Amino acid sequence: MKAWVLALALLAHPVAADPVILGWGRMFDNDAIGDGHDRWRTGAYTVSLIRGERFAGELPETFGALTEWRLHTEIAAPANLSAPSLGDRRYAGVLSLGLHTQARWQGLEAALGADLVAIGPATGVSQVQKWVHDALDIDKPNTSRQITDRLIPTVSGELGRSFDLGLMAIRPFAAAQAGVETLARAGFDVTLGAFGRDAVMVRDGVTGQRYRAAPSALVPGYSLVAGADIAHVWASVLLPSDGPAPESTRTRARIGLHWQGQRASAFYGVTWLTPEFEGQASGQAVGSLSFNLRF
């Protein structure tokens, strides 16, 4: 709890003198547009609102000068939604709201954030999924073993550095999180093209795919992105003690294609997630989709 309060204090001070909305970013994840299944890390949606005094392609030198309000919803589910087995992970509906900031620190790109994460039936996430499945005439999920209501403060941070190699950029990074899942992660991102340059980039929590939230310049064309990371996991509220134990190591490998037009942009990517809990039969491929239209 002390770490969460400290993170909020760092985010709140100092704040830009006259902040304005600099941009929006969003990412939709679903394994139905990945490997075609409906299981485990089955769906998520994240929206980011970026505020600051200005942004001209460089992160500010001070934490809190550029802030991100982040709304995230997610479903983690057993492999068989309508008839879950006792050895599978329990259903979890997740809804969170967070405040994050990015800045340049010691020559690195640094991100720091705090989220209040709600899990359980009270979030309404399971009811929304049941309504969608009913509308599409798909078997409704059995949420009798859904993780009970709880509220978990969560803090996270990331350090990275981009190396510009002409048409290619490589960005190694290290990250850590404590709260709903407690873990440390290291990895890299590679971009071939102009995507993400001179922009505020946000990392999707489920897949690790990065999405653009506040561009300063838009360069029409295609960009190919790829990356991978490995994490050591100490604990996960999404895998409680009365279910299967979490795997101590997780790996993600991702690739995607971004298109930028004059007034619109689109992104599609696929991420391979290794098993997250003991007894998980295989990894899974999760698809990610983002679309932006400027009027």
Secondary structure by P-SEA (a helix, b strand, c coil): caaaaaaaaaaacccccccccccccbbbbbcccccccccccccbbbbbbbbcccccccccccccccccbbbbbbbbbcccccccccccccbbbbbbcbbbbbbbcccccccccccccccccccaaaaaaaaaaaaacccccccccccccbbbbbbbcccbbbbbcccbbbbbbccccccccccccccbbbbcccccccccccccccccbbbbcccccccbbbbbbbccbbbbbcccccccccccccccbbbbbbcbbbbbcccbbbbbbbbbbccccccccbbbbbbbbbbbbcc
